[in-house]
Structure formats: C-alpha cells, structure tokens
Amino acid sequence: MTDTHEIRVADLRKNLAEILNDTAVHARTYYVTRNGRRVAAIVPVPVAEQRENAPD
C-alpha cells in the first residue's frame, strides 16, 4: 500500500523534483488537484507497472 497525498498544480510546479523523489524513494502517491478536484496522479513505478500488466 502506498502513502497518499494531495497537491495543488501550483505547488507541484514549485516542487516537482522533490515530489518525484518522494514518490520514488518513499513510494508515495500524489493526487494532483485543480480547483479542489483530482485531475491526475503521480504514482511509484511499481504501482504503474502493476496496473499496466493487469488483465483487462
């Protein structure tokens, strides 16, 4: 299970390198929000690969 957080687009722009490192090293998932709504997710590679390899 990954640790999840929400981050605004504006904050993501300011802290992209830190967020990517945090995702890779600490297996944290970040939900990117715009106007309080989730619009995207930054997930650790193993999570993305598991989803990619899952049967349809």
C-alpha positions as CSV (number, residue, x, y, z in Angstrom):
1,M,0.0,0.0,0.0
2,T,1.3,3.4,-0.8
3,D,1.1,6.6,1.2
4,T,-1.1,9.1,-0.5
5,H,-1.2,12.9,-0.5
6,E,-2.9,15.7,-2.5
7,I,-1.0,18.5,-4.1
8,R,-2.3,21.6,-6.0
9,V,-1.0,22.1,-9.5
10,A,0.7,25.4,-8.4
11,D,2.5,23.6,-5.6
12,L,3.5,20.8,-7.9
13,R,5.1,23.2,-10.3
14,K,7.2,24.7,-7.5
15,N,8.2,21.3,-6.0
16,L,8.3,18.9,-8.9
17,A,11.8,17.5,-8.3
18,E,11.0,16.9,-4.6
19,I,7.7,15.3,-5.3
20,L,9.2,12.9,-7.9
21,N,12.0,12.0,-5.4
22,D,9.4,11.4,-2.6
23,T,7.4,9.2,-4.9
24,A,10.4,7.1,-6.0
25,V,12.1,6.8,-2.6
26,H,9.2,6.6,-0.2
27,A,6.6,5.0,-2.5
28,R,4.2,7.9,-2.0
29,T,1.3,8.6,-4.4
30,Y,0.3,12.2,-5.1
31,Y,-3.1,13.2,-6.4
32,V,-2.7,16.4,-8.3
33,T,-5.7,18.8,-7.8
34,R,-7.1,21.7,-9.7
35,N,-9.8,23.8,-8.0
36,G,-10.1,21.1,-5.3
37,R,-10.7,18.2,-7.8
38,R,-8.3,15.4,-8.5
39,V,-7.1,15.6,-12.1
40,A,-4.1,13.3,-12.2
41,A,-1.9,11.1,-10.0
42,I,1.8,10.6,-9.6
43,V,2.5,7.1,-8.6
44,P,5.5,4.9,-7.9
45,V,6.7,2.9,-11.0
46,P,5.8,-0.5,-9.5
47,V,2.2,0.7,-9.0
48,A,2.0,1.9,-12.6
49,E,3.6,-1.3,-13.9
50,Q,1.2,-3.4,-11.9
51,R,-1.7,-1.5,-13.4
52,E,-0.2,-1.7,-16.9
53,N,0.3,-5.5,-16.6
54,A,-3.1,-6.2,-15.1
55,P,-5.5,-8.2,-17.2
56,D,-8.3,-6.1,-18.8
